[in-house]
Amino acid sequence: MDSCTSPEDNLTTYVHAGVSPDPVTGAISKPIYHSTTFVQESVEEYLKKGFSYSRSGNPTVSALEERMRAIEGGAGAACFSTGMAATLAVLTTYLSAGDHCIMPICLYGGTYRAANEYLRRFGVEFDFVDFREASNVARALRANTKLVFAETPANPTLHLTDLDLVDEILAEEEVRRAGLEGAAAAALLQAVSGKLRQRERAILFVVDSTFATPFILHPLAHGADVVLHSTTKFLDGHNATTGGCAVARLPAQAQRIAYTRNICGSIMDPQTAFYTLSFAMTLPLRLQRQSRTALQLARFLEQHPRVQRVLYPGLDSHPQRALAQKYHRHGLHGAVLGFDVKGGIQAGVKLMNTIGYPFSLCENLGSAQSLITCPAVFTHAQLTPEQRLAIGMSDGYVRLSVGFESPEDLIAALDKALNALE
C-alpha cells in the first residue's frame, strides 16, 4: 500500500480483509501458523515468500495486520503482544534523548507510566496538557517537540480531542519551522495538512483510538499519522486475548514501527492473531449493541437521585457533545461511561463492592461481559488525588464497560446497588 487511503466501512471488509481460502486445503479461516522459522528456497531467494522467523513476521499475524490496515485506511500495520507494547514501540521509534512529547492530562494509566516513569529515564521530555482545548497543545510546542499523542475518548473520563484542529496546529508549526512565507508557505501548508497528506511532518501525530474503535472513529481521516488500538479491548471483545496494533499513514512509518517491534521481540503471537481475526468480524454488530445499551444506562443514571453526574459522549449533557457529534460515526459513542454517586468516595466504593450479577468488578473493557472498574485503584493509581481531580476523576468515580446483557438486567442491578447506598 503506497499511502493512506479512505477507510473501508463496508461490513464485508471486517469479515474478509486479509484472508482468503487456503489454496491447498480450501480452509475458509486463516490457519494458525505456529512455526518459529520458515524454510527458504535458496540463499538467493531469501524472503521470497515473505517470512523467515516469527519474531519478524508471521502469516497469521500478517493477515490481521492487513485487516486492520483496511478498516483504518492506513498504508500498513503492525500487531503486538499487548496494547502497551504497541504504544511503547511507537514512542521509542520516534522519540530519542532530548526530544519532547505532548500528551493529554487524561489518558490511560499505562501510557502515563510509560512516559513519566520509564521514558523520562532515557532523557525524553514530556508535557501533559488538557487536550479538550487544542490551543493548549499549540502553547506546549517547543523547538524539540517530535510527537503529539492524543487519546480520544480518553480513559477514564472520556475527554475528546478536536483532531482536525490539532492537525491544523501541527501543519502550521511545520510551515513556521520551515521559515517560509507567501505562496511557498501556502503550498507547504497544503502538503502537510489533512487526511490526504502523503508526507511526514517533523512532529508525529499519534492517536489512541481504543475506546472509539475503527467503526466509530477514523483518526487517519483527521490528520493522524499513527492510530493505536489495544486489541485486547473491543477488537477481541471476549476477554480472551491481549494484543495491540499500530496502523500508519505512510509505508515508511509502518516499516519503522515494525522494525522496532522486531528489535524488542514484541510481535503478537499467531494464536492471538487468529482469535482477533475471528472476533473482529463481529465488531460492528457488537459495538452497535453495546453503544445503544450504554446510552440507555447513561440516561437511566442521569435521572437517578443518587447519581451526581454522568459522563458519556452520547448524552446531550456531555460537555463536548458537539465534538462527539462531529467525529463519532453511525450515531454511536462507544460502550464506556463513567459516573459519580452522591456521598463521595465511600459511596462510590461501596457501590462497586456490592453491585452484583450481571456486572463483574475487574479491569479491561470492551468485552461481552459488563465490567465495573474503580479507576483510582485499578488503572490510575499512579496519579495523586489532586491529579485525578484535575482530569475530573474522584476516587469514587465509577467506570462501566457495557456488554451484551439485557439492558433491563443491567439497569436493575445498578438501581438495586444505588438504592442500597445510605
NUBA-171125 format. One line per 10 residues: their letters; for each residue x, y, z of C-alpha. Coordinates in nm, 2 decimals, padded with zeros to 4 digits. Last residue first. Layout:
BEGIN
A = X Y Z | ...;
This chain:
BEGIN
ELANLAKDLA = -02.71 00.51 05.27 | -02.65 00.33 04.95 | -02.88 00.04 04.89 | -03.08 00.24 04.63 | -02.77 00.26 04.41 | -02.70 -00.11 04.42 | -03.06 -00.20 04.34 | -03.08 00.05 04.06 | -02.75 -00.06 03.91 | -02.86 -00.42 03.91;
AILDEPSEFG = -03.20 -00.34 03.76 | -03.04 -00.12 03.49 | -02.81 -00.41 03.39 | -03.09 -00.66 03.38 | -03.31 -00.43 03.18 | -03.03 -00.36 02.93 | -03.01 -00.73 02.86 | -02.65 -00.84 02.85 | -02.42 -00.77 02.56 | -02.15 -00.57 02.74;
VSLRVYGDSM = -02.12 -00.22 02.88 | -01.79 -00.10 03.02 | -01.86 00.10 03.33 | -01.63 00.34 03.51 | -01.72 00.45 03.86 | -01.55 00.76 04.02 | -01.51 00.72 04.39 | -01.15 00.85 04.40 | -01.28 01.15 04.20 | -01.20 01.18 03.83;
GIALRQEPTL = -01.24 01.51 03.65 | -00.90 01.53 03.50 | -00.77 01.77 03.77 | -00.94 01.56 04.03 | -00.71 01.27 03.94 | -00.40 01.49 03.97 | -00.51 01.61 04.31 | -00.58 01.25 04.43 | -00.22 01.17 04.32 | -00.18 00.96 04.00;
QAHTFVAPCT = -00.01 00.62 04.00 | -00.34 00.46 04.10 | -00.48 00.53 03.75 | -00.59 00.19 03.63 | -00.72 -00.02 03.92 | -00.74 00.20 04.23 | -00.85 00.54 04.11 | -01.00 00.38 03.80 | -01.26 00.18 04.01 | -01.40 -00.06 03.75;
ILSQASGLNE = -01.73 -00.22 03.65 | -01.74 -00.47 03.37 | -02.03 -00.58 03.15 | -01.95 -00.91 02.98 | -01.92 -00.92 02.61 | -01.60 -00.73 02.63 | -01.50 -00.37 02.55 | -01.33 -00.30 02.88 | -01.04 -00.44 03.10 | -01.01 -00.44 03.48;
CLSFPYGITN = -01.24 -00.61 03.72 | -01.56 -00.59 03.92 | -01.81 -00.80 03.72 | -02.17 -00.69 03.65 | -02.45 -00.93 03.58 | -02.47 -01.00 03.87 | -02.37 -00.80 04.17 | -02.31 -00.45 04.29 | -02.17 -00.46 04.64 | -01.80 -00.36 04.61;
MLKVGAQIGG = -01.85 -00.11 04.33 | -02.14 00.06 04.51 | -01.95 00.07 04.83 | -01.65 00.23 04.66 | -01.87 00.50 04.51 | -02.05 00.57 04.84 | -01.72 00.59 05.03 | -01.57 00.82 04.77 | -01.84 01.08 04.76 | -02.19 01.05 04.90;
KVDFGLVAGH = -02.37 01.12 04.58 | -02.26 00.89 04.31 | -02.01 00.97 04.04 | -02.04 00.84 03.68 | -01.85 00.69 03.39 | -01.93 00.55 03.05 | -01.77 00.31 02.81 | -01.96 00.13 02.53 | -01.89 00.37 02.24 | -02.05 00.68 02.10;
LGHRHYKQAL = -02.27 00.57 01.81 | -02.46 00.79 01.57 | -02.31 00.59 01.28 | -01.98 00.79 01.32 | -01.82 00.98 01.61 | -01.63 01.28 01.49 | -01.87 01.58 01.47 | -02.14 01.45 01.70 | -01.88 01.38 01.97 | -01.72 01.72 01.92;
ARQPHSDLGP = -02.06 01.89 01.97 | -02.12 01.68 02.29 | -01.81 01.81 02.45 | -01.95 01.90 02.79 | -02.17 01.58 02.79 | -02.52 01.69 02.89 | -02.67 01.60 02.55 | -02.56 01.24 02.63 | -02.39 01.03 02.36 | -02.04 01.14 02.48;
YLVRQVRPHQ = -02.10 00.97 02.82 | -02.01 01.12 03.16 | -02.27 01.10 03.43 | -02.31 01.33 03.74 | -02.42 01.32 04.10 | -02.61 00.99 04.10 | -02.83 00.90 04.40 | -03.15 01.06 04.25 | -03.13 00.86 03.93 | -03.21 01.06 03.62;
ELFRALQLAT = -02.86 01.07 03.47 | -02.81 00.70 03.57 | -03.11 00.60 03.35 | -02.98 00.81 03.06 | -02.63 00.66 03.09 | -02.77 00.31 03.10 | -02.98 00.35 02.79 | -02.68 00.51 02.61 | -02.46 00.22 02.71 | -02.72 -00.02 02.57;
RSQRQLRLPL = -02.70 00.16 02.24 | -02.33 00.15 02.24 | -02.31 -00.22 02.33 | -02.55 -00.33 02.05 | -02.39 -00.12 01.78 | -02.04 -00.22 01.90 | -02.12 -00.59 01.88 | -02.25 -00.57 01.52 | -01.96 -00.35 01.41 | -01.70 -00.58 01.58;
TMAFSLTYFA = -01.84 -00.91 01.45 | -01.56 -00.99 01.21 | -01.31 -00.86 01.46 | -01.36 -01.17 01.68 | -01.23 -01.41 01.41 | -00.93 -01.21 01.32 | -00.87 -01.14 01.69 | -00.87 -01.52 01.76 | -00.63 -01.60 01.48 | -00.40 -01.31 01.58;
TQPDMISGCI = -00.40 -01.43 01.94 | -00.30 -01.78 01.82 | -00.03 -01.63 01.59 | 00.15 -01.45 01.87 | 00.16 -01.07 01.85 | 00.51 -00.93 01.80 | 00.70 -00.78 02.09 | 01.05 -00.90 02.02 | 01.21 -00.57 02.10 | 01.42 -00.54 01.79;
NRTYAIRQAQ = 01.14 -00.69 01.57 | 00.89 -00.44 01.72 | 01.13 -00.16 01.65 | 01.14 -00.27 01.29 | 00.76 -00.29 01.27 | 00.74 00.07 01.38 | 00.99 00.18 01.11 | 00.81 -00.02 00.84 | 00.47 00.13 00.94 | 00.61 00.48 00.92;
APLRAVACGG = 00.78 00.41 00.58 | 00.46 00.28 00.44 | 00.27 00.60 00.53 | -00.04 00.67 00.73 | 00.03 00.41 01.00 | -00.18 00.15 01.19 | -00.04 00.04 01.52 | -00.19 -00.27 01.68 | -00.22 -00.43 02.03 | -00.28 -00.76 02.19;
TTANHGDLFK = -00.41 -00.94 02.49 | -00.65 -01.23 02.45 | -00.98 -01.39 02.57 | -01.18 -01.12 02.75 | -01.44 -01.16 02.47 | -01.44 -00.83 02.28 | -01.12 -00.90 02.09 | -01.14 -00.59 01.88 | -01.32 -00.42 02.16 | -01.05 -00.45 02.43;
TTSHLVVDAG = -00.74 -00.66 02.40 | -00.69 -00.52 02.05 | -00.54 -00.22 02.23 | -00.55 00.01 01.94 | -00.32 00.28 01.81 | -00.35 00.51 01.51 | -00.05 00.66 01.35 | 00.00 00.97 01.14 | -00.32 01.15 01.24 | -00.47 01.41 01.01;
HALPHLIFPT = -00.85 01.37 01.05 | -00.90 01.08 00.81 | -00.62 00.90 00.99 | -00.82 00.93 01.31 | -01.10 00.71 01.18 | -01.37 00.69 01.45 | -01.68 00.48 01.53 | -01.61 00.16 01.35 | -01.23 00.18 01.38 | -01.27 00.16 01.76;
AFTSDVVFLI = -01.38 00.45 01.98 | -01.23 00.35 02.32 | -00.91 00.21 02.16 | -00.85 00.52 01.94 | -00.50 00.61 02.07 | -00.40 00.89 01.83 | -00.04 00.97 01.72 | 00.06 01.29 01.54 | 00.43 01.29 01.45 | 00.60 01.63 01.46;
ARERQRLKGS = 00.85 01.70 01.18 | 00.58 01.61 00.93 | 00.56 01.30 00.71 | 00.44 01.33 00.36 | 00.13 01.19 00.19 | -00.14 01.41 00.33 | -00.48 01.30 00.21 | -00.65 01.34 00.55 | -00.55 01.69 00.61 | -00.24 01.92 00.61;
VAQLLAAAAA = 00.13 01.88 00.52 | 00.11 01.95 00.15 | -00.15 02.23 00.18 | 00.07 02.41 00.44 | 00.37 02.36 00.21 | 00.20 02.53 -00.08 | 00.07 02.82 00.14 | 00.42 02.88 00.28 | 00.57 02.88 -00.07 | 00.30 03.12 -00.19;
GELGARRVEE = 00.36 03.37 00.09 | 00.62 03.29 00.36 | 00.85 03.01 00.45 | 01.06 02.97 00.77 | 01.05 02.59 00.75 | 00.98 02.58 01.13 | 00.68 02.81 01.08 | 00.54 02.59 00.80 | 00.57 02.27 01.01 | 00.41 02.46 01.30;
EALIEDVLDL = 00.11 02.55 01.08 | 00.07 02.18 00.99 | 00.09 02.08 01.36 | -00.18 02.33 01.45 | -00.40 02.23 01.17 | -00.38 01.86 01.27 | -00.46 01.96 01.63 | -00.77 02.14 01.49 | -00.88 01.84 01.29 | -00.83 01.61 01.58;
DTLHLTPNAP = -01.06 01.80 01.82 | -00.99 01.58 02.12 | -01.25 01.43 02.35 | -01.23 01.37 02.73 | -01.40 01.05 02.82 | -01.33 01.05 03.20 | -01.14 00.72 03.21 | -00.96 00.69 02.97 | -00.98 00.94 02.69 | -01.23 00.93 02.40;
TEAFVLKTNA = -01.00 01.01 02.23 | -00.64 00.97 02.33 | -00.39 01.21 02.18 | -00.01 01.19 02.15 | 00.19 01.47 01.99 | 00.54 01.38 01.89 | 00.87 01.55 01.80 | 00.88 01.87 02.00 | 01.24 02.00 02.02 | 01.16 02.36 01.92;
RLARAVNSAE = 00.88 02.36 02.17 | 00.50 02.32 02.14 | 00.31 02.35 02.47 | 00.11 02.66 02.36 | -00.02 02.49 02.05 | -00.13 02.18 02.25 | -00.31 02.41 02.50 | -00.48 02.57 02.20 | -00.64 02.24 02.13 | -00.87 02.28 02.43;
RFDVFDFEVG = -01.00 01.95 02.54 | -00.64 01.84 02.51 | -00.56 01.95 02.87 | -00.18 01.93 02.89 | 00.08 01.68 02.99 | 00.44 01.79 02.89 | 00.70 01.53 02.84 | 01.08 01.52 02.79 | 01.28 01.21 02.67 | 01.61 01.17 02.85;
FRRLYENAAR = 01.63 00.80 02.90 | 01.48 00.80 03.25 | 01.19 01.01 03.12 | 01.10 00.71 02.90 | 01.01 00.50 03.20 | 00.83 00.68 03.48 | 00.66 00.96 03.31 | 00.61 00.82 02.96 | 00.55 00.45 03.02 | 00.36 00.53 03.34;
YTGGYLCIPM = 00.13 00.77 03.16 | 00.07 00.52 02.88 | -00.02 00.25 03.14 | -00.26 00.50 03.32 | -00.46 00.55 03.01 | -00.51 00.92 02.93 | -00.64 01.25 03.09 | -00.36 01.50 03.12 | -00.31 01.47 02.75 | 00.04 01.41 02.59;
ICHDGASLYT = 00.30 01.64 02.44 | 00.64 01.48 02.35 | 00.98 01.65 02.36 | 01.31 01.51 02.23 | 01.64 01.54 02.42 | 01.70 01.16 02.43 | 01.51 01.00 02.15 | 01.15 00.97 02.04 | 01.01 00.84 01.71 | 01.06 00.46 01.73;
TLVALTAAMG = 01.05 00.46 02.11 | 00.71 00.62 02.12 | 00.57 00.39 01.85 | 00.71 00.08 02.01 | 00.58 00.19 02.36 | 00.23 00.22 02.23 | 00.23 -00.11 02.05 | 00.38 -00.29 02.35 | 00.12 -00.11 02.57 | -00.16 -00.26 02.36;
TSFCAAGAGG = -00.02 -00.60 02.41 | 00.17 -00.87 02.21 | 00.19 -00.65 01.91 | 00.04 -00.61 01.56 | 00.20 -00.38 01.29 | 00.00 -00.20 01.03 | 00.05 -00.05 00.68 | -00.07 00.22 00.45 | -00.37 00.31 00.65 | -00.74 00.32 00.58;
EIARMREELA = -00.85 00.21 00.93 | -01.06 -00.09 00.81 | -00.80 -00.19 00.55 | -00.49 -00.16 00.76 | -00.65 -00.35 01.04 | -00.74 -00.63 00.80 | -00.39 -00.63 00.66 | -00.24 -00.65 01.00 | -00.47 -00.94 01.09 | -00.35 -01.14 00.79;
SVTPNGSRSY = 00.01 -01.05 00.87 | -00.03 -01.20 01.22 | -00.14 -01.53 01.07 | 00.14 -01.53 00.82 | 00.41 -01.44 01.08 | 00.66 -01.16 01.09 | 00.99 -01.06 01.25 | 00.97 -01.26 01.57 | 00.82 -01.54 01.36 | 01.14 -01.60 01.16;
SFGKKLYEEV = 01.19 -01.60 00.78 | 00.87 -01.48 00.61 | 00.78 -01.30 00.29 | 00.78 -01.60 00.04 | 01.09 -01.46 -00.14 | 01.24 -01.39 00.20 | 01.58 -01.54 00.09 | 01.57 -01.62 -00.28 | 01.95 -01.60 -00.33 | 02.02 -01.81 -00.02;
SEQVFTTSHY = 01.78 -02.07 -00.15 | 01.42 -02.19 -00.13 | 01.39 -02.07 00.23 | 01.23 -02.27 00.51 | 01.03 -02.07 00.76 | 01.10 -02.04 01.13 | 00.93 -02.04 01.47 | 00.61 -02.20 01.34 | 00.27 -02.19 01.49 | 00.10 -02.07 01.17;
IPKSIAGTVP = -00.26 -02.06 01.28 | -00.46 -02.11 00.95 | -00.67 -01.83 00.82 | -01.03 -01.94 00.81 | -01.21 -02.06 00.50 | -00.99 -02.38 00.47 | -00.97 -02.47 00.10 | -00.70 -02.72 00.17 | -00.41 -02.61 -00.05 | -00.50 -02.26 -00.16;
DPSVGAHVYT = -00.63 -02.16 00.19 | -00.95 -01.96 00.13 | -00.88 -01.58 00.15 | -00.80 -01.36 00.45 | -00.66 -01.01 00.49 | -00.99 -00.83 00.45 | -01.28 -01.08 00.45 | -01.51 -01.02 00.75 | -01.44 -00.67 00.86 | -01.41 -00.57 00.50;
TLNDEPSTCS = -01.76 -00.71 00.43 | -01.90 -00.46 00.68 | -01.82 -00.19 00.43 | -01.66 00.09 00.62 | -01.33 00.09 00.43 | -01.10 00.37 00.53 | -01.01 00.60 00.25 | -00.64 00.55 00.17 | -00.31 00.64 00.35 | -00.01 00.57 00.13;
DM = 00.15 00.33 -00.11 | 00.00 00.00 00.00;
